[in-house]
Amino acid sequence: MAKKAEVPLDTLYQTLKTCTADSRLLRALEGAVLRGEYPPVTCHAVKDLSAAVDSGRSVRQAMPVTSLSVALSTRRR
């Protein structure tokens, strides 16, 4: 989605790490994110992020950054 919107990956990363999406995992994967690579370890993050989005949905709380993270992590290559 970020690429289609022509959002530079470094801008996306900087945005993610300065909001509630920040985590040690995100920072550890910085290089991979900036290169557009998503190592297998992101599968665990997708499960947790998906659970967070589902929880937000259940209380009608929009979670656009978390939803974007899930979408980017699960996109087909």
PDB file of N, CA, C and O in Angstrom:
ATOM      1  N   MET A   1       0.814  -1.175   0.000  1.00  0.00           N
ATOM      2  CA  MET A   1       0.000   0.000   0.000  1.00  0.00           C
ATOM      3  C   MET A   1       0.868   1.252   0.000  1.00  0.00           C
ATOM      4  O   MET A   1       0.584   2.219  -0.707  1.00  0.00           O
ATOM      5  N   ALA A   2       1.916   1.222   0.793  1.00  0.00           N
ATOM      6  CA  ALA A   2       2.789   2.395   0.851  1.00  0.00           C
ATOM      7  C   ALA A   2       3.454   2.638  -0.501  1.00  0.00           C
ATOM      8  O   ALA A   2       3.566   3.779  -0.950  1.00  0.00           O
ATOM      9  N   LYS A   3       3.890   1.567  -1.138  1.00  0.00           N
ATOM     10  CA  LYS A   3       4.517   1.717  -2.453  1.00  0.00           C
ATOM     11  C   LYS A   3       3.521   2.235  -3.476  1.00  0.00           C
ATOM     12  O   LYS A   3       3.848   3.117  -4.270  1.00  0.00           O
ATOM     13  N   LYS A   4       2.299   1.689  -3.464  1.00  0.00           N
ATOM     14  CA  LYS A   4       1.279   2.148  -4.407  1.00  0.00           C
ATOM     15  C   LYS A   4       0.950   3.617  -4.190  1.00  0.00           C
ATOM     16  O   LYS A   4       0.658   4.339  -5.143  1.00  0.00           O
ATOM     17  N   ALA A   5       0.995   4.058  -2.945  1.00  0.00           N
ATOM     18  CA  ALA A   5       0.722   5.455  -2.616  1.00  0.00           C
ATOM     19  C   ALA A   5       1.966   6.322  -2.785  1.00  0.00           C
ATOM     20  O   ALA A   5       1.937   7.528  -2.539  1.00  0.00           O
ATOM     21  N   GLU A   6       3.053   5.690  -3.207  1.00  0.00           N
ATOM     22  CA  GLU A   6       4.344   6.366  -3.400  1.00  0.00           C
ATOM     23  C   GLU A   6       4.874   7.008  -2.115  1.00  0.00           C
ATOM     24  O   GLU A   6       5.490   8.073  -2.136  1.00  0.00           O
ATOM     25  N   VAL A   7       4.614   6.320  -0.993  1.00  0.00           N
ATOM     26  CA  VAL A   7       5.172   6.744   0.286  1.00  0.00           C
ATOM     27  C   VAL A   7       6.526   6.076   0.422  1.00  0.00           C
ATOM     28  O   VAL A   7       6.600   4.847   0.425  1.00  0.00           O
ATOM     29  N   PRO A   8       7.599   6.845   0.534  1.00  0.00           N
ATOM     30  CA  PRO A   8       8.924   6.226   0.691  1.00  0.00           C
ATOM     31  C   PRO A   8       8.955   5.334   1.934  1.00  0.00           C
ATOM     32  O   PRO A   8       8.411   5.694   2.977  1.00  0.00           O
ATOM     33  N   LEU A   9       9.600   4.161   1.812  1.00  0.00           N
ATOM     34  CA  LEU A   9       9.631   3.222   2.930  1.00  0.00           C
ATOM     35  C   LEU A   9      10.302   3.818   4.164  1.00  0.00           C
ATOM     36  O   LEU A   9       9.913   3.501   5.288  1.00  0.00           O
ATOM     37  N   ASP A  10      11.311   4.682   3.971  1.00  0.00           N
ATOM     38  CA  ASP A  10      11.941   5.285   5.148  1.00  0.00           C
ATOM     39  C   ASP A  10      10.966   6.218   5.867  1.00  0.00           C
ATOM     40  O   ASP A  10      11.001   6.315   7.094  1.00  0.00           O
ATOM     41  N   THR A  11      10.100   6.901   5.123  1.00  0.00           N
ATOM     42  CA  THR A  11       9.081   7.754   5.736  1.00  0.00           C
ATOM     43  C   THR A  11       8.065   6.902   6.489  1.00  0.00           C
ATOM     44  O   THR A  11       7.665   7.240   7.603  1.00  0.00           O
ATOM     45  N   LEU A  12       7.652   5.799   5.878  1.00  0.00           N
ATOM     46  CA  LEU A  12       6.727   4.883   6.541  1.00  0.00           C
ATOM     47  C   LEU A  12       7.334   4.370   7.842  1.00  0.00           C
ATOM     48  O   LEU A  12       6.672   4.370   8.880  1.00  0.00           O
ATOM     49  N   TYR A  13       8.580   3.936   7.789  1.00  0.00           N
ATOM     50  CA  TYR A  13       9.240   3.408   8.988  1.00  0.00           C
ATOM     51  C   TYR A  13       9.319   4.473  10.076  1.00  0.00           C
ATOM     52  O   TYR A  13       9.005   4.199  11.234  1.00  0.00           O
ATOM     53  N   GLN A  14       9.735   5.682   9.717  1.00  0.00           N
ATOM     54  CA  GLN A  14       9.842   6.758  10.702  1.00  0.00           C
ATOM     55  C   GLN A  14       8.478   7.042  11.341  1.00  0.00           C
ATOM     56  O   GLN A  14       8.392   7.300  12.541  1.00  0.00           O
ATOM     57  N   THR A  15       7.431   6.993  10.544  1.00  0.00           N
ATOM     58  CA  THR A  15       6.080   7.221  11.059  1.00  0.00           C
ATOM     59  C   THR A  15       5.688   6.114  12.024  1.00  0.00           C
ATOM     60  O   THR A  15       5.176   6.385  13.111  1.00  0.00           O
ATOM     61  N   LEU A  16       5.925   4.872  11.632  1.00  0.00           N
ATOM     62  CA  LEU A  16       5.556   3.745  12.483  1.00  0.00           C
ATOM     63  C   LEU A  16       6.290   3.761  13.810  1.00  0.00           C
ATOM     64  O   LEU A  16       5.705   3.449  14.847  1.00  0.00           O
ATOM     65  N   LYS A  17       7.562   4.120  13.790  1.00  0.00           N
ATOM     66  CA  LYS A  17       8.322   4.047  15.051  1.00  0.00           C
ATOM     67  C   LYS A  17       8.048   5.222  15.985  1.00  0.00           C
ATOM     68  O   LYS A  17       8.504   5.219  17.129  1.00  0.00           O
ATOM     69  N   THR A  18       7.310   6.223  15.514  1.00  0.00           N
ATOM     70  CA  THR A  18       6.980   7.352  16.386  1.00  0.00           C
ATOM     71  C   THR A  18       5.522   7.333  16.829  1.00  0.00           C
ATOM     72  O   THR A  18       5.023   8.320  17.369  1.00  0.00           O
ATOM     73  N   CYS A  19       4.835   6.214  16.601  1.00  0.00           N
ATOM     74  CA  CYS A  19       3.440   6.107  17.039  1.00  0.00           C
ATOM     75  C   CYS A  19       3.278   4.814  17.830  1.00  0.00           C
ATOM     76  O   CYS A  19       4.261   4.190  18.228  1.00  0.00           O
ATOM     77  N   THR A  20       2.052   4.429  18.046  1.00  0.00           N
ATOM     78  CA  THR A  20       1.793   3.236  18.859  1.00  0.00           C
ATOM     79  C   THR A  20       2.208   1.939  18.188  1.00  0.00           C
ATOM     80  O   THR A  20       2.178   0.888  18.828  1.00  0.00           O
ATOM     81  N   ALA A  21       2.597   1.978  16.916  1.00  0.00           N
ATOM     82  CA  ALA A  21       3.057   0.768  16.233  1.00  0.00           C
ATOM     83  C   ALA A  21       4.500   0.425  16.608  1.00  0.00           C
ATOM     84  O   ALA A  21       4.995  -0.646  16.256  1.00  0.00           O
ATOM     85  N   ASP A  22       5.177   1.332  17.322  1.00  0.00           N
ATOM     86  CA  ASP A  22       6.576   1.106  17.661  1.00  0.00           C
ATOM     87  C   ASP A  22       6.735  -0.122  18.552  1.00  0.00           C
ATOM     88  O   ASP A  22       5.929  -0.368  19.449  1.00  0.00           O
ATOM     89  N   SER A  23       7.779  -0.877  18.287  1.00  0.00           N
ATOM     90  CA  SER A  23       8.091  -2.047  19.105  1.00  0.00           C
ATOM     91  C   SER A  23       9.547  -2.425  18.884  1.00  0.00           C
ATOM     92  O   SER A  23      10.188  -1.959  17.942  1.00  0.00           O
ATOM     93  N   ARG A  24      10.055  -3.267  19.757  1.00  0.00           N
ATOM     94  CA  ARG A  24      11.421  -3.757  19.570  1.00  0.00           C
ATOM     95  C   ARG A  24      11.519  -4.551  18.274  1.00  0.00           C
ATOM     96  O   ARG A  24      12.530  -4.477  17.575  1.00  0.00           O
ATOM     97  N   LEU A  25      10.479  -5.308  17.951  1.00  0.00           N
ATOM     98  CA  LEU A  25      10.481  -6.093  16.720  1.00  0.00           C
ATOM     99  C   LEU A  25      10.563  -5.179  15.501  1.00  0.00           C
ATOM    100  O   LEU A  25      11.355  -5.433  14.594  1.00  0.00           O
ATOM    101  N   LEU A  26       9.762  -4.128  15.470  1.00  0.00           N
ATOM    102  CA  LEU A  26       9.806  -3.193  14.348  1.00  0.00           C
ATOM    103  C   LEU A  26      11.199  -2.609  14.198  1.00  0.00           C
ATOM    104  O   LEU A  26      11.726  -2.543  13.088  1.00  0.00           O
ATOM    105  N   ARG A  27      11.797  -2.188  15.290  1.00  0.00           N
ATOM    106  CA  ARG A  27      13.134  -1.595  15.218  1.00  0.00           C
ATOM    107  C   ARG A  27      14.187  -2.625  14.798  1.00  0.00           C
ATOM    108  O   ARG A  27      15.142  -2.292  14.096  1.00  0.00           O
ATOM    109  N   ALA A  28      14.007  -3.874  15.230  1.00  0.00           N
ATOM    110  CA  ALA A  28      14.952  -4.921  14.841  1.00  0.00           C
ATOM    111  C   ALA A  28      14.856  -5.228  13.349  1.00  0.00           C
ATOM    112  O   ALA A  28      15.837  -5.632  12.726  1.00  0.00           O
ATOM    113  N   LEU A  29      13.676  -5.034  12.789  1.00  0.00           N
ATOM    114  CA  LEU A  29      13.457  -5.322  11.379  1.00  0.00           C
ATOM    115  C   LEU A  29      13.636  -4.098  10.486  1.00  0.00           C
ATOM    116  O   LEU A  29      13.301  -4.142   9.302  1.00  0.00           O
ATOM    117  N   GLU A  30      14.152  -3.021  11.035  1.00  0.00           N
ATOM    118  CA  GLU A  30      14.276  -1.772  10.283  1.00  0.00           C
ATOM    119  C   GLU A  30      14.898  -1.961   8.905  1.00  0.00           C
ATOM    120  O   GLU A  30      14.332  -1.518   7.906  1.00  0.00           O
ATOM    121  N   GLY A  31      16.043  -2.607   8.842  1.00  0.00           N
ATOM    122  CA  GLY A  31      16.726  -2.803   7.563  1.00  0.00           C
ATOM    123  C   GLY A  31      15.876  -3.560   6.570  1.00  0.00           C
ATOM    124  O   GLY A  31      15.803  -3.191   5.398  1.00  0.00           O
ATOM    125  N   ALA A  32      15.227  -4.627   7.038  1.00  0.00           N
ATOM    126  CA  ALA A  32      14.381  -5.427   6.156  1.00  0.00           C
ATOM    127  C   ALA A  32      13.183  -4.624   5.665  1.00  0.00           C
ATOM    128  O   ALA A  32      12.804  -4.714   4.497  1.00  0.00           O
ATOM    129  N   VAL A  33      12.591  -3.840   6.557  1.00  0.00           N
ATOM    130  CA  VAL A  33      11.445  -3.016   6.167  1.00  0.00           C
ATOM    131  C   VAL A  33      11.869  -2.005   5.110  1.00  0.00           C
ATOM    132  O   VAL A  33      11.178  -1.828   4.106  1.00  0.00           O
ATOM    133  N   LEU A  34      12.986  -1.353   5.328  1.00  0.00           N
ATOM    134  CA  LEU A  34      13.450  -0.329   4.389  1.00  0.00           C
ATOM    135  C   LEU A  34      13.854  -0.914   3.038  1.00  0.00           C
ATOM    136  O   LEU A  34      13.800  -0.220   2.023  1.00  0.00           O
ATOM    137  N   ARG A  35      14.257  -2.184   3.018  1.00  0.00           N
ATOM    138  CA  ARG A  35      14.586  -2.848   1.750  1.00  0.00           C
ATOM    139  C   ARG A  35      13.367  -3.494   1.106  1.00  0.00           C
ATOM    140  O   ARG A  35      13.450  -4.023  -0.003  1.00  0.00           O
ATOM    141  N   GLY A  36      12.230  -3.451   1.806  1.00  0.00           N
ATOM    142  CA  GLY A  36      11.019  -4.069   1.280  1.00  0.00           C
ATOM    143  C   GLY A  36      10.989  -5.570   1.479  1.00  0.00           C
ATOM    144  O   GLY A  36      10.241  -6.271   0.797  1.00  0.00           O
ATOM    145  N   GLU A  37      11.793  -6.076   2.407  1.00  0.00           N
ATOM    146  CA  GLU A  37      11.852  -7.508   2.704  1.00  0.00           C
ATOM    147  C   GLU A  37      11.156  -7.760   4.045  1.00  0.00           C
ATOM    148  O   GLU A  37      11.256  -6.951   4.967  1.00  0.00           O
ATOM    149  N   TYR A  38      10.468  -8.867   4.137  1.00  0.00           N
ATOM    150  CA  TYR A  38       9.780  -9.199   5.378  1.00  0.00           C
ATOM    151  C   TYR A  38      10.156 -10.620   5.758  1.00  0.00           C
ATOM    152  O   TYR A  38       9.614 -11.571   5.195  1.00  0.00           O
ATOM    153  N   PRO A  39      11.075 -10.784   6.701  1.00  0.00           N
ATOM    154  CA  PRO A  39      11.521 -12.129   7.094  1.00  0.00           C
ATOM    155  C   PRO A  39      10.396 -12.925   7.766  1.00  0.00           C
ATOM    156  O   PRO A  39       9.415 -12.340   8.224  1.00  0.00           O
ATOM    157  N   PRO A  40      10.535 -14.254   7.827  1.00  0.00           N
ATOM    158  CA  PRO A  40       9.505 -15.123   8.402  1.00  0.00           C
ATOM    159  C   PRO A  40       9.070 -14.734   9.811  1.00  0.00           C
ATOM    160  O   PRO A  40       7.930 -14.997  10.194  1.00  0.00           O
ATOM    161  N   VAL A  41       9.944 -14.120  10.580  1.00  0.00           N
ATOM    162  CA  VAL A  41       9.596 -13.757  11.956  1.00  0.00           C
ATOM    163  C   VAL A  41       8.401 -12.800  11.996  1.00  0.00           C
ATOM    164  O   VAL A  41       7.728 -12.700  13.022  1.00  0.00           O
ATOM    165  N   THR A  42       8.134 -12.100  10.899  1.00  0.00           N
ATOM    166  CA  THR A  42       7.007 -11.174  10.889  1.00  0.00           C
ATOM    167  C   THR A  42       5.671 -11.901  10.987  1.00  0.00           C
ATOM    168  O   THR A  42       4.657 -11.279  11.303  1.00  0.00           O
ATOM    169  N   CYS A  43       5.650 -13.203  10.723  1.00  0.00           N
ATOM    170  CA  CYS A  43       4.400 -13.960  10.850  1.00  0.00           C
ATOM    171  C   CYS A  43       3.855 -13.871  12.272  1.00  0.00           C
ATOM    172  O   CYS A  43       2.642 -13.786  12.462  1.00  0.00           O
ATOM    173  N   HIS A  44       4.731 -13.889  13.268  1.00  0.00           N
ATOM    174  CA  HIS A  44       4.300 -13.767  14.656  1.00  0.00           C
ATOM    175  C   HIS A  44       3.716 -12.387  14.901  1.00  0.00           C
ATOM    176  O   HIS A  44       2.708 -12.248  15.595  1.00  0.00           O
ATOM    177  N   ALA A  45       4.343 -11.373  14.336  1.00  0.00           N
ATOM    178  CA  ALA A  45       3.846 -10.011  14.504  1.00  0.00           C
ATOM    179  C   ALA A  45       2.483  -9.860  13.848  1.00  0.00           C
ATOM    180  O   ALA A  45       1.611  -9.179  14.386  1.00  0.00           O
ATOM    181  N   VAL A  46       2.288 -10.484  12.696  1.00  0.00           N
ATOM    182  CA  VAL A  46       1.004 -10.390  11.992  1.00  0.00           C
ATOM    183  C   VAL A  46      -0.117 -10.948  12.866  1.00  0.00           C
ATOM    184  O   VAL A  46      -1.204 -10.374  12.929  1.00  0.00           O
ATOM    185  N   LYS A  47       0.146 -12.060  13.535  1.00  0.00           N
ATOM    186  CA  LYS A  47      -0.865 -12.653  14.428  1.00  0.00           C
ATOM    187  C   LYS A  47      -1.231 -11.664  15.529  1.00  0.00           C
ATOM    188  O   LYS A  47      -2.412 -11.453  15.805  1.00  0.00           O
ATOM    189  N   ASP A  48      -0.237 -11.061  16.154  1.00  0.00           N
ATOM    190  CA  ASP A  48      -0.489 -10.112  17.238  1.00  0.00           C
ATOM    191  C   ASP A  48      -1.165  -8.840  16.735  1.00  0.00           C
ATOM    192  O   ASP A  48      -2.092  -8.333  17.365  1.00  0.00           O
ATOM    193  N   LEU A  49      -0.697  -8.327  15.596  1.00  0.00           N
ATOM    194  CA  LEU A  49      -1.302  -7.122  15.033  1.00  0.00           C
ATOM    195  C   LEU A  49      -2.747  -7.381  14.626  1.00  0.00           C
ATOM    196  O   LEU A  49      -3.622  -6.541  14.835  1.00  0.00           O
ATOM    197  N   SER A  50      -2.987  -8.549  14.045  1.00  0.00           N
ATOM    198  CA  SER A  50      -4.353  -8.899  13.645  1.00  0.00           C
ATOM    199  C   SER A  50      -5.278  -8.972  14.863  1.00  0.00           C
ATOM    200  O   SER A  50      -6.427  -8.533  14.807  1.00  0.00           O
ATOM    201  N   ALA A  51      -4.771  -9.525  15.949  1.00  0.00           N
ATOM    202  CA  ALA A  51      -5.562  -9.595  17.178  1.00  0.00           C
ATOM    203  C   ALA A  51      -5.864  -8.187  17.697  1.00  0.00           C
ATOM    204  O   ALA A  51      -6.964  -7.930  18.187  1.00  0.00           O
ATOM    205  N   ALA A  52      -4.901  -7.284  17.592  1.00  0.00           N
ATOM    206  CA  ALA A  52      -5.116  -5.904  18.025  1.00  0.00           C
ATOM    207  C   ALA A  52      -6.178  -5.219  17.168  1.00  0.00           C
ATOM    208  O   ALA A  52      -7.041  -4.511  17.687  1.00  0.00           O
ATOM    209  N   VAL A  53      -6.112  -5.432  15.856  1.00  0.00           N
ATOM    210  CA  VAL A  53      -7.111  -4.839  14.952  1.00  0.00           C
ATOM    211  C   VAL A  53      -8.498  -5.393  15.274  1.00  0.00           C
ATOM    212  O   VAL A  53      -9.470  -4.639  15.315  1.00  0.00           O
ATOM    213  N   ASP A  54      -8.598  -6.704  15.503  1.00  0.00           N
ATOM    214  CA  ASP A  54      -9.879  -7.316  15.855  1.00  0.00           C
ATOM    215  C   ASP A  54     -10.422  -6.749  17.166  1.00  0.00           C
ATOM    216  O   ASP A  54     -11.621  -6.497  17.290  1.00  0.00           O
ATOM    217  N   SER A  55      -9.543  -6.550  18.134  1.00  0.00           N
ATOM    218  CA  SER A  55      -9.970  -5.976  19.420  1.00  0.00           C
ATOM    219  C   SER A  55     -10.475  -4.550  19.228  1.00  0.00           C
ATOM    220  O   SER A  55     -11.500  -4.164  19.790  1.00  0.00           O
ATOM    221  N   GLY A  56      -9.750  -3.774  18.433  1.00  0.00           N
ATOM    222  CA  GLY A  56     -10.182  -2.414  18.152  1.00  0.00           C
ATOM    223  C   GLY A  56     -11.528  -2.379  17.464  1.00  0.00           C
ATOM    224  O   GLY A  56     -12.390  -1.565  17.794  1.00  0.00           O
ATOM    225  N   ARG A  57     -11.701  -3.273  16.502  1.00  0.00           N
ATOM    226  CA  ARG A  57     -12.975  -3.350  15.773  1.00  0.00           C
ATOM    227  C   ARG A  57     -14.126  -3.663  16.723  1.00  0.00           C
ATOM    228  O   ARG A  57     -15.223  -3.126  16.571  1.00  0.00           O
ATOM    229  N   SER A  58     -13.876  -4.532  17.702  1.00  0.00           N
ATOM    230  CA  SER A  58     -14.946  -4.938  18.618  1.00  0.00           C
ATOM    231  C   SER A  58     -15.445  -3.780  19.486  1.00  0.00           C
ATOM    232  O   SER A  58     -16.570  -3.823  19.983  1.00  0.00           O
ATOM    233  N   VAL A  59     -14.625  -2.755  19.670  1.00  0.00           N
ATOM    234  CA  VAL A  59     -15.047  -1.583  20.449  1.00  0.00           C
ATOM    235  C   VAL A  59     -15.175  -0.344  19.557  1.00  0.00           C
ATOM    236  O   VAL A  59     -15.207   0.790  20.034  1.00  0.00           O
ATOM    237  N   ARG A  60     -15.246  -0.601  18.241  1.00  0.00           N
ATOM    238  CA  ARG A  60     -15.409   0.461  17.241  1.00  0.00           C
ATOM    239  C   ARG A  60     -14.304   1.510  17.302  1.00  0.00           C
ATOM    240  O   ARG A  60     -14.549   2.708  17.161  1.00  0.00           O
ATOM    241  N   GLN A  61     -13.085   1.029  17.517  1.00  0.00           N
ATOM    242  CA  GLN A  61     -11.913   1.905  17.545  1.00  0.00           C
ATOM    243  C   GLN A  61     -11.120   1.691  16.261  1.00  0.00           C
ATOM    244  O   GLN A  61     -10.623   0.593  16.006  1.00  0.00           O
ATOM    245  N   ALA A  62     -11.004   2.738  15.459  1.00  0.00           N
ATOM    246  CA  ALA A  62     -10.214   2.646  14.229  1.00  0.00           C
ATOM    247  C   ALA A  62      -8.740   2.467  14.592  1.00  0.00           C
ATOM    248  O   ALA A  62      -8.240   3.100  15.523  1.00  0.00           O
ATOM    249  N   MET A  63      -8.062   1.614  13.862  1.00  0.00           N
ATOM    250  CA  MET A  63      -6.642   1.367  14.095  1.00  0.00           C
ATOM    251  C   MET A  63      -5.927   1.399  12.751  1.00  0.00           C
ATOM    252  O   MET A  63      -5.437   0.369  12.288  1.00  0.00           O
ATOM    253  N   PRO A  64      -5.859   2.583  12.110  1.00  0.00           N
ATOM    254  CA  PRO A  64      -5.329   2.657  10.752  1.00  0.00           C
ATOM    255  C   PRO A  64      -3.869   2.267  10.611  1.00  0.00           C
ATOM    256  O   PRO A  64      -3.506   1.631   9.622  1.00  0.00           O
ATOM    257  N   VAL A  65      -3.023   2.622  11.559  1.00  0.00           N
ATOM    258  CA  VAL A  65      -1.596   2.290  11.438  1.00  0.00           C
ATOM    259  C   VAL A  65      -1.389   0.797  11.627  1.00  0.00           C
ATOM    260  O   VAL A  65      -0.619   0.174  10.897  1.00  0.00           O
ATOM    261  N   THR A  66      -2.076   0.226  12.606  1.00  0.00           N
ATOM    262  CA  THR A  66      -1.963  -1.213  12.843  1.00  0.00           C
ATOM    263  C   THR A  66      -2.527  -1.981  11.656  1.00  0.00           C
ATOM    264  O   THR A  66      -1.945  -2.976  11.227  1.00  0.00           O
ATOM    265  N   SER A  67      -3.650  -1.529  11.127  1.00  0.00           N
ATOM    266  CA  SER A  67      -4.237  -2.174   9.954  1.00  0.00           C
ATOM    267  C   SER A  67      -3.293  -2.099   8.761  1.00  0.00           C
ATOM    268  O   SER A  67      -3.158  -3.067   8.012  1.00  0.00           O
ATOM    269  N   LEU A  68      -2.640  -0.954   8.583  1.00  0.00           N
ATOM    270  CA  LEU A  68      -1.668  -0.805   7.501  1.00  0.00           C
ATOM    271  C   LEU A  68      -0.506  -1.772   7.693  1.00  0.00           C
ATOM    272  O   LEU A  68      -0.039  -2.376   6.728  1.00  0.00           O
ATOM    273  N   SER A  69      -0.038  -1.924   8.917  1.00  0.00           N
ATOM    274  CA  SER A  69       1.058  -2.852   9.196  1.00  0.00           C
ATOM    275  C   SER A  69       0.679  -4.279   8.820  1.00  0.00           C
ATOM    276  O   SER A  69       1.481  -5.005   8.233  1.00  0.00           O
ATOM    277  N   VAL A  70      -0.540  -4.678   9.158  1.00  0.00           N
ATOM    278  CA  VAL A  70      -1.015  -6.022   8.804  1.00  0.00           C
ATOM    279  C   VAL A  70      -1.071  -6.157   7.275  1.00  0.00           C
ATOM    280  O   VAL A  70      -0.617  -7.154   6.713  1.00  0.00           O
ATOM    281  N   ALA A  71      -1.631  -5.147   6.620  1.00  0.00           N
ATOM    282  CA  ALA A  71      -1.771  -5.208   5.162  1.00  0.00           C
ATOM    283  C   ALA A  71      -0.406  -5.316   4.476  1.00  0.00           C
ATOM    284  O   ALA A  71      -0.235  -6.097   3.540  1.00  0.00           O
ATOM    285  N   LEU A  72       0.552  -4.532   4.945  1.00  0.00           N
ATOM    286  CA  LEU A  72       1.892  -4.582   4.333  1.00  0.00           C
ATOM    287  C   LEU A  72       2.578  -5.911   4.587  1.00  0.00           C
ATOM    288  O   LEU A  72       3.304  -6.420   3.733  1.00  0.00           O
ATOM    289  N   SER A  73       2.344  -6.468   5.760  1.00  0.00           N
ATOM    290  CA  SER A  73       2.990  -7.727   6.126  1.00  0.00           C
ATOM    291  C   SER A  73       2.391  -8.933   5.416  1.00  0.00           C
ATOM    292  O   SER A  73       3.057  -9.956   5.256  1.00  0.00           O
ATOM    293  N   THR A  74       1.147  -8.819   4.994  1.00  0.00           N
ATOM    294  CA  THR A  74       0.480  -9.982   4.405  1.00  0.00           C
ATOM    295  C   THR A  74       0.257  -9.838   2.903  1.00  0.00           C
ATOM    296  O   THR A  74      -0.388 -10.691   2.293  1.00  0.00           O
ATOM    297  N   ARG A  75       0.769  -8.793   2.313  1.00  0.00           N
ATOM    298  CA  ARG A  75       0.540  -8.576   0.880  1.00  0.00           C
ATOM    299  C   ARG A  75       1.235  -9.663   0.073  1.00  0.00           C
ATOM    300  O   ARG A  75       2.266 -10.200   0.478  1.00  0.00           O
ATOM    301  N   ARG A  76       0.654  -9.971  -1.062  1.00  0.00           N
ATOM    302  CA  ARG A  76       1.262 -10.966  -1.958  1.00  0.00           C
ATOM    303  C   ARG A  76       2.386 -10.312  -2.725  1.00  0.00           C
ATOM    304  O   ARG A  76       2.304  -9.147  -3.115  1.00  0.00           O
ATOM    305  N   ARG A  77       3.432 -11.077  -2.934  1.00  0.00           N
ATOM    306  CA  ARG A  77       4.587 -10.536  -3.683  1.00  0.00           C
ATOM    307  C   ARG A  77       4.500 -10.930  -5.114  1.00  0.00           C
ATOM    308  O   ARG A  77       5.373 -10.575  -5.906  1.00  0.00           O
TER     309      ARG A  77
END
